[in-house]
Amino acid sequence: MDSKTLHVLEYPKVLDRLAAHCGFSASKELALGLQPATSLLEIRQRQQEVTEARLLLVTSDATIGGAHDIRPKVALALRGGVLDPVDILDIKSTLISARELKKLLEKRAADFPRLADVATALPTPSGLVDAISRTVSDRGEVLDGASPKLASLRGEIRVAHDRLMTRLQKYISDSSTVSMLQDALITQREGRYVIPLRSEFKGRIKSIVHDQSSSGATLFVEPLAVVELNNKWRELQLAERDEIRRVLSALSAQVAEHADALTWGVEALALIDFSFARAKYADEIRASEPVFVEGPKKPQASDVLHFQTINLIHARHPLLDPQTVVPTDFTMPPETRAVIITGPNTGGKTVALKTVGLLILMAQSGLHIPAQSGSSLSIFKALWADIGDEQSIEQSLSTFSGHVTNIIRILKAADKESLVILDELGAGTDPQEGAALARAILAHLMERGITTLVTTHHPELKAYAHSMPGIVNASVEFDVRTLRPTYQLTIGLPGRSNAIAIAQRLGLPDSILEAARSEVNPESLRADNMLDDIKRQRNLAHKERQKAEKARAEAHKLRRELDERLEKIEDERREVLAKARAEGELEVEILKRNLESLKRQMNKVKQPVEALAKLEEKLEQAEEKIVAPVERKAKAEKKAPDLFAPLHLGEKVTLRTLGSQGIITALGENEVEVQIGSLRVRAKRGDIQRKAEEAVDQGAKTDKRAKSVETGASVNRASSSVTSSPGMELDLRGMMAEDALARLEDYLDKAYLAGMPFVRIIHGKGTGKLRQEVRAALKHHPQVATFEIGLENEGGDGVTVAKMVKD
């Protein structure tokens, strides 16, 4: 890309803001050196990196942590240099950051394939982090355990230091010498311990003078009695220094062994952090990923039929405040090669050009752009812009000459894969000649098939755009009432200068205004009035379209809410029907058990069979209640539903245990396979509910309730051993084991007395403690015959089904 164009479109300012989001110097270099790409594959890879980084930052706490650009330090180690402890700690923190980031991206490689691919180059030198941790503390000090010799030397240093301090302490505490001292303290001079002797007592203590105060009143002396101790302590310190250097040298050599991996790792880490910076900048300017329109595979030099795409929706200049900037829609109509923007000064023409050019540069650089999602762009091999005042005093160039010189340079270099942006084309000279020159330049660009964006004040170019295919007019709007631009860009209509209207608004005398209007071509005035009418109609249509879209959105919202409510009601209905059917089946089973019990009792006492016949009649009624509503519904409609016809593939049915609708995909002898959404479920034929059954289940529920009272009364009359049912389920979840077992004991007694054949105990899965206690109690309970784990549709391992002992 042309460096001058990058400058006039303010691309370096975007890079400065991008670099502010980088975590360390290596990624900042990438940000400041970012250049637009022209390869579709490379651009899409860059865009994918930003998209993945934005999602990763939202869904995790990913960061480069304490990473540093350690490449200079690695290079020093590679040359045989010895690294400082602080430099070594920088290498350690960088390796740890790389390790954590690599672990995260490898784990989520399916979600972030591009970043995971970059992360494969992150270094994992085995043992280097551990070696550094054993050698250097987090405060940058070489540890005693770095080597046996260092540990021994430091032990000797502590002993020598204690001896030295003990001897010196005698001087500052002995009454015979303390009066000679300026202060009772021990200090250091030139690396040796000394005491402050008053100058008038010089020679009273045999010593070596190392320093004196600025006034000369105090001498800092080393008593001869401690010279040897001081020498010993100093010798040990020098030996410690040499050992530390040897340890750091060995560690630096170990760093040098991994120089290539560390260098590549920093570059990979910089690229990932650069992706994070682009993601953060995109969030800051509320940007979105653009769509790229692929051009011809092999464009020919003579091919001028291909038209480039620029479709920016609600585009904003990235350097302007996103809270106050007015979004602009810039969409080149089909088969359009050039757009000519006209309108008053300060109306936003130049800002519109800069916004389009800068967003194209950002998009091809792999940055998300401040525009609405769905904006699409072609890829331009080069951008050329002539914007601003090109006046040069040094080169004796006027504004017009500067523009022409720049345009000549652009015409030489531009081709049909370029985008040319020309601001105020033909300005700065005689209007008639400037307009003719502007029209000729524009015609030349059209002949060469070069996509061009132009701003101008020349009315001749408006007419030229109207008459030439491939060129469209555009305008920026100006509110004459407020004397402020609206910054709204309208494609398809030329703009007006509004000079007379603005002058009138500012209070220019009417006589002057009338004289000015008389000088204007009447055709131009009529055209301006027509443009005003067209714009008013457009604005009115736009407002009506917005109202329609709002109404459609509200209708869609209401429909979604209604669907959700209907779905909820349907779920509740299925749940009620399933529960009613389960209770009915349980009552039938209880009646069967009671019937068997009565048969055994009557065989023993040889009672008449009338009571037995009566109970059998009640049993038949109870069994028929499940299908009776279906028959009654069919009678009412004079149509008998064929509930017992064979099931067939593709039939829509409801799975009672789940309360969900699906389609039959396979039929077995006793089982049916049902497709529910993306899930395939195998169920017994008895668990399948057909549509005809659904239509009358509500009636079955009503009949069931009515007959439940009658059946219960009959059973109580027939057998005094039957009591009221405690319910087919007992929920113990959330209870302590002791309370749960007491509740279970009481429930099982009632279930046994009620003659229930089986019960469901809900204890949940959790830690499994409550489940173990419940099953242990069931195993030894006298009223429980056997028990088993619940089916998947009953709750699986969180439910135990207990079969009661028969009478």
VEXKOLVEX-981394 format. One line per 5 residues: number of its first residue (from 1); their letters; for each residue x, y, z of C-alpha. Coordinates in steps of 0.05 Angstrom, whole numbers, padded with zeros to 5 digits. Layout:
residues N
NUM) a) X Y Z ~ ...
***
This chain:
residues 807
1) mdskt) 00000 00000 00000 ~ 00022 00071 -00015 ~ 00053 00102 00048 ~ 00026 00171 00032 ~ -00045 00143 00025
6) lhvle) -00038 00107 00091 ~ -00018 00173 00123 ~ -00075 00215 00094 ~ -00126 00163 00113 ~ -00098 00165 00185
11) ypkvl) -00081 00091 00186 ~ -00020 00101 00232 ~ -00066 00131 00285 ~ -00107 00067 00285 ~ -00043 00026 00295
16) drlaa) -00024 00070 00354 ~ -00090 00056 00388 ~ -00083 -00018 00372 ~ -00013 -00021 00402 ~ -00040 00007 00467
21) hcgfs) -00077 -00059 00478 ~ -00014 -00102 00470 ~ 00013 -00138 00531 ~ 00088 -00134 00516 ~ 00138 -00104 00469
26) askel) 00141 -00161 00419 ~ 00066 -00157 00403 ~ 00069 -00081 00403 ~ 00121 -00086 00347 ~ 00072 -00129 00307
31) alglq) 00017 -00078 00318 ~ 00058 -00017 00297 ~ 00084 -00054 00236 ~ 00017 -00081 00212 ~ 00005 -00072 00137
36) patsl) -00057 -00088 00096 ~ -00054 -00155 00059 ~ -00079 -00170 -00011 ~ -00085 -00246 -00006 ~ -00156 -00269 00009
41) leirq) -00129 -00330 00047 ~ -00084 -00288 00091 ~ -00138 -00236 00104 ~ -00188 -00290 00125 ~ -00137 -00322 00171
46) rqqev) -00124 -00255 00204 ~ -00198 -00243 00212 ~ -00208 -00312 00241 ~ -00154 -00299 00293 ~ -00191 -00237 00317
51) tearl) -00259 -00272 00318 ~ -00231 -00331 00358 ~ -00193 -00284 00405 ~ -00257 -00243 00420 ~ -00295 -00307 00437
56) llvts) -00237 -00335 00478 ~ -00231 -00272 00520 ~ -00305 -00273 00534 ~ -00309 -00347 00553 ~ -00244 -00354 00592
61) datig) -00191 -00315 00631 ~ -00139 -00325 00577 ~ -00079 -00278 00582 ~ -00005 -00276 00566 ~ 00008 -00263 00640
66) gahdi) 00079 -00243 00656 ~ 00108 -00254 00586 ~ 00168 -00213 00564 ~ 00207 -00205 00500 ~ 00265 -00249 00521
71) rpkva) 00297 -00253 00452 ~ 00355 -00205 00469 ~ 00369 -00244 00533 ~ 00368 -00311 00496 ~ 00415 -00282 00444
76) lalrg) 00463 -00260 00500 ~ 00462 -00330 00530 ~ 00474 -00359 00461 ~ 00537 -00316 00454 ~ 00563 -00344 00521
81) gvldp) 00541 -00286 00564 ~ 00518 -00294 00636 ~ 00446 -00273 00650 ~ 00426 -00234 00712 ~ 00376 -00266 00760
86) vdild) 00323 -00215 00738 ~ 00333 -00235 00665 ~ 00327 -00308 00684 ~ 00262 -00294 00721 ~ 00235 -00260 00659
91) ikstl) 00250 -00324 00620 ~ 00215 -00365 00673 ~ 00152 -00323 00675 ~ 00149 -00323 00598 ~ 00154 -00399 00597
96) isare) 00100 -00406 00649 ~ 00053 -00360 00611 ~ 00067 -00398 00546 ~ 00054 -00465 00581 ~ -00013 -00443 00611
101) lkkll) -00036 -00412 00546 ~ -00016 -00473 00505 ~ -00052 -00519 00553 ~ -00116 -00478 00547 ~ -00115 -00474 00471
106) ekraa) -00099 -00548 00463 ~ -00158 -00565 00507 ~ -00205 -00521 00465 ~ -00173 -00532 00397 ~ -00240 -00550 00367
111) dfprl) -00269 -00482 00384 ~ -00206 -00441 00368 ~ -00170 -00479 00312 ~ -00130 -00420 00286 ~ -00104 -00397 00354
116) advat) -00090 -00470 00373 ~ -00049 -00478 00310 ~ -00007 -00417 00329 ~ 00000 -00444 00400 ~ 00035 -00506 00376
121) alptp) 00099 -00464 00370 ~ 00096 -00443 00443 ~ 00158 -00470 00480 ~ 00156 -00525 00532 ~ 00231 -00536 00547
126) sglvd) 00233 -00595 00595 ~ 00265 -00579 00661 ~ 00284 -00507 00648 ~ 00229 -00477 00691 ~ 00246 -00526 00747
131) aisrt) 00320 -00510 00741 ~ 00307 -00436 00747 ~ 00260 -00446 00807 ~ 00315 -00486 00842 ~ 00366 -00433 00829
136) vsdrg) 00333 -00364 00833 ~ 00280 -00340 00882 ~ 00220 -00298 00862 ~ 00256 -00237 00890 ~ 00314 -00247 00842
141) evldg) 00363 -00277 00892 ~ 00405 -00339 00880 ~ 00382 -00392 00929 ~ 00428 -00428 00978 ~ 00408 -00494 00946
146) aspkl) 00433 -00473 00878 ~ 00496 -00513 00892 ~ 00527 -00549 00952 ~ 00587 -00503 00951 ~ 00544 -00441 00954
151) aslrg) 00504 -00469 01013 ~ 00570 -00484 01050 ~ 00600 -00414 01035 ~ 00538 -00379 01059 ~ 00540 -00419 01124
156) eirva) 00613 -00398 01135 ~ 00594 -00325 01118 ~ 00541 -00325 01172 ~ 00590 -00352 01223 ~ 00645 -00302 01204
161) hdrlm) 00595 -00245 01205 ~ 00571 -00264 01275 ~ 00642 -00267 01301 ~ 00658 -00199 01270 ~ 00596 -00167 01299
166) trlqk) 00610 -00196 01368 ~ 00680 -00165 01370 ~ 00655 -00097 01345 ~ 00597 -00098 01394 ~ 00648 -00098 01451
171) yisds) 00675 -00031 01427 ~ 00607 00004 01427 ~ 00586 -00027 01494 ~ 00651 -00024 01534 ~ 00650 00036 01581
176) stvsm) 00724 00049 01568 ~ 00714 00060 01493 ~ 00642 00082 01485 ~ 00658 00153 01507 ~ 00707 00159 01449
181) lqdal) 00654 00143 01397 ~ 00611 00194 01362 ~ 00553 00145 01363 ~ 00545 00075 01391 ~ 00535 00041 01324
186) itqre) 00570 -00004 01273 ~ 00570 00019 01200 ~ 00606 00003 01135 ~ 00656 00038 01092 ~ 00685 00009 01027
191) gryvi) 00654 -00059 01043 ~ 00686 -00064 01112 ~ 00654 -00056 01181 ~ 00677 00005 01220 ~ 00659 00046 01282
196) plrse) 00652 00123 01286 ~ 00711 00150 01328 ~ 00712 00222 01350 ~ 00772 00257 01318 ~ 00801 00281 01384
201) fkgri) 00811 00208 01406 ~ 00850 00190 01343 ~ 00904 00140 01362 ~ 00872 00120 01428 ~ 00844 00058 01392
206) ksivh) 00893 00023 01347 ~ 00857 00022 01281 ~ 00856 00036 01206 ~ 00821 00099 01183 ~ 00775 00086 01124
211) dqsss) 00736 00152 01120 ~ 00718 00216 01157 ~ 00656 00260 01162 ~ 00650 00323 01120 ~ 00663 00365 01183
216) gatlf) 00723 00324 01203 ~ 00695 00312 01272 ~ 00684 00237 01261 ~ 00733 00184 01236 ~ 00707 00117 01211
221) vepla) 00759 00068 01235 ~ 00769 -00008 01233 ~ 00802 -00032 01298 ~ 00863 -00075 01285 ~ 00833 -00129 01329
226) vveln) 00778 -00141 01277 ~ 00820 -00134 01214 ~ 00830 -00208 01206 ~ 00757 -00222 01219 ~ 00738 -00170 01168
231) nkwre) 00787 -00201 01118 ~ 00758 -00270 01129 ~ 00686 -00245 01120 ~ 00706 -00207 01057 ~ 00743 -00267 01027
236) lqlae) 00682 -00311 01038 ~ 00638 -00258 01004 ~ 00683 -00258 00943 ~ 00681 -00334 00940 ~ 00605 -00330 00944
241) rdeir) 00604 -00281 00886 ~ 00646 -00326 00843 ~ 00603 -00387 00858 ~ 00539 -00347 00842 ~ 00569 -00327 00775
246) rvlsa) 00587 -00400 00761 ~ 00516 -00422 00777 ~ 00486 -00367 00734 ~ 00534 -00384 00678 ~ 00512 -00457 00679
251) lsaqv) 00438 -00436 00679 ~ 00452 -00388 00621 ~ 00483 -00445 00582 ~ 00420 -00485 00594 ~ 00379 -00427 00566
256) aehad) 00424 -00425 00505 ~ 00410 -00498 00491 ~ 00337 -00480 00481 ~ 00350 -00415 00443 ~ 00311 -00433 00380
261) altwg) 00250 -00458 00418 ~ 00249 -00397 00462 ~ 00256 -00349 00403 ~ 00200 -00383 00364 ~ 00158 -00385 00427
266) veala) 00164 -00310 00438 ~ 00142 -00298 00366 ~ 00082 -00345 00374 ~ 00065 -00312 00440 ~ 00070 -00244 00408
271) lidfs) 00023 -00266 00352 ~ -00029 -00292 00402 ~ -00024 -00228 00444 ~ -00030 -00188 00380 ~ -00095 -00226 00366
276) farak) -00118 -00209 00436 ~ -00101 -00136 00424 ~ -00141 -00135 00359 ~ -00199 -00168 00396 ~ -00197 -00116 00452
281) yadei) -00193 -00059 00401 ~ -00252 -00088 00363 ~ -00292 -00089 00428 ~ -00272 -00017 00442 ~ -00297 00009 00375
286) rasep) -00356 -00039 00374 ~ -00332 -00072 00310 ~ -00354 -00133 00271 ~ -00321 -00181 00222 ~ -00331 -00160 00149
291) vfveg) -00350 -00208 00093 ~ -00301 -00210 00034 ~ -00327 -00218 -00037 ~ -00280 -00260 -00079 ~ -00263 -00232 -00147
296) pkkpq) -00246 -00270 -00211 ~ -00196 -00327 -00202 ~ -00151 -00302 -00258 ~ -00167 -00230 -00276 ~ -00146 -00210 -00346
301) asdvl) -00114 -00143 -00362 ~ -00170 -00128 -00412 ~ -00226 -00150 -00365 ~ -00262 -00087 -00342 ~ -00330 -00121 -00332
306) hfqti) -00316 -00141 -00261 ~ -00344 -00092 -00210 ~ -00316 -00085 -00140 ~ -00361 -00088 -00079 ~ -00364 -00036 -00024
311) nliha) -00423 -00048 00022 ~ -00414 -00015 00090 ~ -00474 -00014 00137 ~ -00476 00036 00194 ~ -00402 00050 00184
316) rhpll) -00366 00095 00234 ~ -00298 00128 00232 ~ -00255 00090 00283 ~ -00220 00152 00309 ~ -00285 00188 00326
321) dpqtv) -00324 00179 00390 ~ -00370 00119 00379 ~ -00421 00151 00425 ~ -00429 00214 00383 ~ -00409 00196 00312
326) vptdf) -00466 00189 00262 ~ -00463 00121 00226 ~ -00460 00122 00150 ~ -00487 00072 00100 ~ -00443 00067 00039
331) tmppe) -00467 00016 -00012 ~ -00444 00019 -00085 ~ -00502 -00003 -00129 ~ -00492 -00062 -00175 ~ -00449 -00050 -00237
336) travi) -00423 00016 -00208 ~ -00352 00038 -00219 ~ -00352 00108 -00189 ~ -00390 00148 -00137 ~ -00390 00225 -00140
341) itgpn) -00408 00257 -00073 ~ -00433 00329 -00073 ~ -00459 00374 -00019 ~ -00442 00435 00023 ~ -00376 00448 00058
346) tggkt) -00370 00417 00128 ~ -00425 00369 00107 ~ -00383 00306 00118 ~ -00361 00290 00047 ~ -00287 00282 00065
351) valkt) -00304 00244 00128 ~ -00345 00195 00087 ~ -00287 00184 00039 ~ -00238 00174 00096 ~ -00285 00127 00131
356) vglli) -00292 00082 00070 ~ -00218 00082 00054 ~ -00196 00071 00126 ~ -00245 00014 00138 ~ -00220 -00021 00075
361) lmaqs) -00149 -00015 00101 ~ -00169 -00042 00169 ~ -00208 -00100 00140 ~ -00150 -00121 00095 ~ -00103 -00115 00155
366) glhip) -00143 -00167 00192 ~ -00179 -00118 00238 ~ -00253 -00120 00251 ~ -00286 -00056 00226 ~ -00334 -00008 00262
371) aqsgs) -00394 -00026 00219 ~ -00455 -00070 00225 ~ -00447 -00145 00216 ~ -00460 -00164 00144 ~ -00418 -00109 00113
376) slsif) -00382 -00136 00052 ~ -00320 -00113 00014 ~ -00278 -00133 -00046 ~ -00203 -00139 -00038 ~ -00163 -00082 -00069
381) kalwa) -00091 -00092 -00089 ~ -00077 -00019 -00075 ~ -00109 00044 -00048 ~ -00092 00113 -00074 ~ -00118 00176 -00041
386) digde) -00113 00250 -00055 ~ -00143 00285 00005 ~ -00128 00351 00038 ~ -00086 00412 00021 ~ -00027 00393 -00022
391) qsieq) 00004 00463 -00021 ~ 00080 00464 -00015 ~ 00118 00529 -00004 ~ 00186 00494 -00010 ~ 00169 00466 -00079
396) slstf) 00131 00530 -00101 ~ 00067 00490 -00111 ~ -00002 00519 -00103 ~ -00060 00478 -00076 ~ -00083 00462 -00146
401) sghvt) -00013 00444 -00170 ~ -00003 00399 -00109 ~ -00068 00361 -00124 ~ -00051 00353 -00198 ~ 00019 00327 -00182
406) niiri) -00009 00275 -00135 ~ -00063 00255 -00185 ~ -00010 00245 -00239 ~ 00027 00198 -00192 ~ -00037 00160 -00177
411) lkaad) -00057 00153 -00251 ~ 00011 00122 -00267 ~ 00007 00069 -00213 ~ -00068 00053 -00206 ~ -00101 -00006 -00242
416) keslv) -00169 -00039 -00244 ~ -00155 -00075 -00178 ~ -00142 -00009 -00143 ~ -00188 00039 -00106 ~ -00176 00113 -00122
421) ildel) -00203 00166 -00074 ~ -00202 00239 -00098 ~ -00226 00295 -00052 ~ -00250 00360 -00083 ~ -00232 00340 -00154
426) gagtd) -00221 00400 -00199 ~ -00219 00450 -00141 ~ -00170 00507 -00131 ~ -00173 00536 -00202 ~ -00222 00567 -00251
431) pqega) -00289 00531 -00241 ~ -00302 00519 -00315 ~ -00233 00492 -00329 ~ -00232 00454 -00264 ~ -00298 00420 -00280
436) alara) -00274 00401 -00350 ~ -00209 00373 -00322 ~ -00246 00334 -00268 ~ -00294 00304 -00319 ~ -00235 00283 -00363
441) ilahl) -00198 00251 -00305 ~ -00260 00213 -00284 ~ -00273 00190 -00355 ~ -00201 00165 -00360 ~ -00209 00125 -00296
446) mergi) -00274 00095 -00321 ~ -00243 00073 -00386 ~ -00189 00036 -00347 ~ -00241 00002 -00302 ~ -00214 00033 -00238
451) ttlvt) -00262 00039 -00178 ~ -00264 00112 -00158 ~ -00295 00154 -00102 ~ -00298 00229 -00114 ~ -00322 00291 -00078
456) thhpe) -00335 00355 -00115 ~ -00373 00421 -00118 ~ -00377 00424 -00194 ~ -00450 00416 -00217 ~ -00425 00392 -00285
461) lkaya) -00401 00328 -00252 ~ -00471 00315 -00225 ~ -00499 00316 -00296 ~ -00440 00275 -00321 ~ -00454 00221 -00268
466) hsmpg) -00528 00221 -00286 ~ -00514 00209 -00359 ~ -00457 00159 -00355 ~ -00469 00085 -00339 ~ -00428 00058 -00281
471) ivnas) -00426 00125 -00244 ~ -00476 00146 -00190 ~ -00488 00210 -00153 ~ -00488 00214 -00077 ~ -00498 00271 -00029
476) vefdv) -00489 00291 00044 ~ -00549 00325 00076 ~ -00551 00393 00109 ~ -00605 00419 00155 ~ -00618 00490 00133
481) rtlrp) -00660 00505 00195 ~ -00604 00489 00244 ~ -00547 00506 00196 ~ -00515 00440 00215 ~ -00496 00380 00173
486) tyqlt) -00533 00315 00187 ~ -00474 00273 00162 ~ -00524 00227 00128 ~ -00500 00200 00060 ~ -00552 00187 00006
491) iglpg) -00532 00144 -00053 ~ -00567 00159 -00118 ~ -00583 00233 -00109 ~ -00536 00292 -00122 ~ -00527 00344 -00067
496) rsnai) -00540 00418 -00064 ~ -00494 00473 -00040 ~ -00552 00508 -00005 ~ -00513 00574 -00009 ~ -00574 00618 -00019
501) aiaqr) -00615 00582 00034 ~ -00559 00587 00084 ~ -00549 00661 00069 ~ -00623 00673 00079 ~ -00622 00636 00145
506) lglpd) -00564 00679 00168 ~ -00602 00743 00152 ~ -00576 00768 00085 ~ -00623 00822 00058 ~ -00680 00796 00014
511) silea) -00662 00844 -00042 ~ -00594 00813 -00048 ~ -00623 00743 -00045 ~ -00673 00758 -00100 ~ -00618 00786 -00143
516) arsev) -00577 00723 -00132 ~ -00635 00678 -00150 ~ -00646 00717 -00214 ~ -00575 00702 -00235 ~ -00585 00627 -00225
521) npesl) -00609 00585 -00283 ~ -00684 00572 -00273 ~ -00673 00500 -00294 ~ -00624 00493 -00236 ~ -00675 00521 -00187
526) radnm) -00728 00473 -00212 ~ -00679 00415 -00207 ~ -00662 00435 -00135 ~ -00736 00437 -00117 ~ -00746 00368 -00148
531) lddik) -00687 00342 -00108 ~ -00718 00370 -00045 ~ -00784 00334 -00061 ~ -00748 00269 -00076 ~ -00709 00272 -00011
536) rqrnl) -00772 00286 00029 ~ -00806 00227 -00003 ~ -00745 00184 00011 ~ -00744 00204 00083 ~ -00818 00191 00089
541) ahker) -00810 00123 00059 ~ -00752 00108 00104 ~ -00792 00126 00166 ~ -00850 00083 00143 ~ -00802 00026 00130
546) qkaek) -00774 00033 00200 ~ -00844 00032 00229 ~ -00860 -00031 00189 ~ -00797 -00065 00212 ~ -00811 -00046 00284
551) araea) -00883 -00073 00278 ~ -00856 -00137 00246 ~ -00806 -00145 00302 ~ -00860 -00136 00355 ~ -00905 -00186 00320
556) hklrr) -00848 -00236 00317 ~ -00835 -00225 00391 ~ -00909 -00236 00409 ~ -00912 -00298 00366 ~ -00850 -00326 00400
561) elder) -00879 -00311 00469 ~ -00944 -00344 00449 ~ -00908 -00406 00423 ~ -00870 -00411 00488 ~ -00935 -00405 00528
566) lekie) -00969 -00458 00485 ~ -00910 -00504 00492 ~ -00911 -00496 00567 ~ -00986 -00510 00570 ~ -00976 -00572 00526
571) derre) -00921 -00597 00572 ~ -00965 -00588 00633 ~ -01022 -00624 00598 ~ -00978 -00683 00581 ~ -00951 -00686 00651
576) vlaka) -01022 -00687 00681 ~ -01044 -00742 00632 ~ -00982 -00784 00646 ~ -00992 -00778 00721 ~ -01067 -00795 00716
581) raege) -01052 -00856 00673 ~ -00998 -00880 00722 ~ -01046 -00872 00781 ~ -01100 -00910 00742 ~ -01053 -00967 00727
586) levei) -01033 -00970 00800 ~ -01106 -00974 00823 ~ -01118 -01031 00774 ~ -01058 -01068 00802 ~ -01083 -01057 00874
591) lkrnl) -01152 -01084 00855 ~ -01120 -01146 00825 ~ -01080 -01157 00888 ~ -01142 -01149 00931 ~ -01181 -01195 00887
596) eslkr) -01129 -01250 00894 ~ -01128 -01239 00969 ~ -01204 -01245 00974 ~ -01203 -01308 00931 ~ -01154 -01340 00979
601) qmnkv) -01195 -01319 01039 ~ -01260 -01344 01009 ~ -01229 -01411 00992 ~ -01212 -01418 01065 ~ -01279 -01399 01095
606) kqpve) -01322 -01424 01036 ~ -01362 -01360 01033 ~ -01412 -01347 00977 ~ -01384 -01321 00912 ~ -01431 -01262 00906
611) alakl) -01380 -01215 00939 ~ -01326 -01242 00892 ~ -01369 -01230 00831 ~ -01384 -01159 00854 ~ -01311 -01144 00863
616) eekle) -01294 -01174 00795 ~ -01346 -01128 00765 ~ -01312 -01068 00798 ~ -01245 -01092 00772 ~ -01272 -01094 00700
621) qaeek) -01299 -01024 00708 ~ -01232 -00999 00734 ~ -01194 -01032 00676 ~ -01243 -01004 00625 ~ -01236 -00933 00651
626) ivapv) -01170 -00923 00614 ~ -01203 -00935 00545 ~ -01275 -00916 00562 ~ -01263 -00841 00549 ~ -01239 -00858 00479
631) erkak) -01302 -00897 00463 ~ -01346 -00843 00493 ~ -01311 -00789 00452 ~ -01320 -00831 00390 ~ -01394 -00839 00404
636) aekka) -01403 -00764 00413 ~ -01371 -00752 00346 ~ -01404 -00814 00315 ~ -01336 -00837 00295 ~ -01299 -00896 00326
641) pdlfa) -01225 -00881 00333 ~ -01183 -00940 00313 ~ -01137 -00940 00374 ~ -01117 -01012 00364 ~ -01096 -01008 00291
646) plhlg) -01023 -01028 00279 ~ -00971 -00974 00287 ~ -00934 -00954 00224 ~ -00868 -00920 00206 ~ -00870 -00844 00203
651) ekvtl) -00931 -00839 00249 ~ -00930 -00781 00299 ~ -00938 -00806 00370 ~ -00924 -00784 00441 ~ -00878 -00820 00489
656) rtlgs) -00916 -00822 00555 ~ -00856 -00831 00600 ~ -00822 -00769 00571 ~ -00883 -00729 00552 ~ -00851 -00712 00485
661) qgiit) -00875 -00719 00413 ~ -00836 -00756 00360 ~ -00839 -00798 00297 ~ -00835 -00874 00293 ~ -00770 -00895 00258
666) algen) -00769 -00970 00273 ~ -00818 -01024 00296 ~ -00800 -01086 00335 ~ -00842 -01143 00363 ~ -00851 -01111 00431
671) evevq) -00812 -01046 00424 ~ -00817 -00982 00383 ~ -00761 -00934 00364 ~ -00782 -00860 00365 ~ -00742 -00800 00338
676) igslr) -00750 -00740 00386 ~ -00710 -00682 00358 ~ -00639 -00708 00352 ~ -00651 -00763 00403 ~ -00673 -00834 00386
681) vrakr) -00711 -00871 00442 ~ -00731 -00944 00447 ~ -00795 -00956 00486 ~ -00846 -01010 00498 ~ -00910 -01007 00456
686) gdiqr) -00950 -00993 00519 ~ -00912 -00928 00529 ~ -00934 -00901 00461 ~ -00993 -00853 00459 ~ -01028 -00840 00392
691) kaeea) -01062 -00776 00371 ~ -01131 -00805 00380 ~ -01114 -00822 00452 ~ -01088 -00751 00464 ~ -01155 -00723 00442
696) vdqga) -01192 -00758 00498 ~ -01141 -00762 00554 ~ -01172 -00702 00587 ~ -01238 -00739 00590 ~ -01202 -00799 00618
701) ktdkr) -01173 -00757 00673 ~ -01243 -00732 00693 ~ -01273 -00802 00692 ~ -01214 -00829 00731 ~ -01225 -00779 00787
706) aksve) -01300 -00795 00790 ~ -01290 -00870 00791 ~ -01231 -00867 00837 ~ -01277 -00850 00895 ~ -01327 -00904 00877
711) tgasv) -01273 -00957 00867 ~ -01238 -00939 00932 ~ -01304 -00944 00970 ~ -01319 -01012 00938 ~ -01251 -01038 00955
716) nrass) -01257 -01015 01028 ~ -01325 -01049 01033 ~ -01299 -01113 01002 ~ -01236 -01119 01045 ~ -01224 -01088 01113
721) svtss) -01149 -01098 01103 ~ -01142 -01045 01049 ~ -01126 -00974 01073 ~ -01117 -00909 01034 ~ -01057 -00906 00987
726) pgmel) -00998 -00864 01010 ~ -00980 -00850 00937 ~ -00936 -00890 00889 ~ -00873 -00847 00902 ~ -00834 -00825 00964
731) dlrgm) -00785 -00767 00954 ~ -00728 -00768 01005 ~ -00681 -00719 00970 ~ -00649 -00667 01016 ~ -00664 -00706 01080
736) maeda) -00615 -00731 01132 ~ -00605 -00807 01131 ~ -00638 -00817 01200 ~ -00700 -00776 01182 ~ -00705 -00808 01114
741) larle) -00704 -00880 01142 ~ -00758 -00862 01192 ~ -00801 -00833 01136 ~ -00787 -00894 01093 ~ -00809 -00942 01149
746) dyldk) -00875 -00907 01158 ~ -00887 -00903 01083 ~ -00873 -00977 01071 ~ -00922 -00997 01126 ~ -00977 -00954 01094
751) aylag) -00961 -00980 01024 ~ -00965 -01053 01049 ~ -01032 -01041 01085 ~ -01058 -01007 01022 ~ -01040 -01069 00982
756) mpfvr) -00995 -01032 00934 ~ -00955 -01080 00889 ~ -00894 -01034 00883 ~ -00869 -00965 00903 ~ -00816 -00917 00878
761) iihgk) -00766 -00888 00927 ~ -00733 -00824 00902 ~ -00667 -00813 00939 ~ -00626 -00778 00885 ~ -00554 -00793 00863
766) gtgkl) -00511 -00743 00901 ~ -00455 -00775 00941 ~ -00492 -00842 00943 ~ -00496 -00845 01019 ~ -00571 -00837 01023
771) rqevr) -00580 -00888 00967 ~ -00539 -00940 01005 ~ -00578 -00929 01069 ~ -00645 -00935 01033 ~ -00626 -00999 00996
776) aalkh) -00597 -01030 01060 ~ -00663 -01016 01095 ~ -00704 -01045 01037 ~ -00660 -01108 01036 ~ -00680 -01127 01107
781) hpqva) -00751 -01099 01108 ~ -00805 -01152 01120 ~ -00856 -01120 01073 ~ -00807 -01115 01014 ~ -00799 -01175 00969
786) tfeig) -00746 -01147 00921 ~ -00721 -01081 00895 ~ -00686 -01056 00833 ~ -00655 -00993 00802 ~ -00704 -00947 00767
791) leneg) -00706 -00944 00691 ~ -00674 -00885 00655 ~ -00742 -00851 00645 ~ -00757 -00861 00720 ~ -00693 -00828 00744
796) gdgvt) -00641 -00883 00736 ~ -00595 -00894 00795 ~ -00629 -00838 00833 ~ -00692 -00881 00842 ~ -00703 -00950 00873
801) vakmv) -00767 -00990 00855 ~ -00788 -01036 00912 ~ -00838 -01093 00901 ~ -00881 -01106 00961 ~ -00894 -01174 00993
806) kd) -00960 -01205 00972 ~ -01011 -01227 01024
***
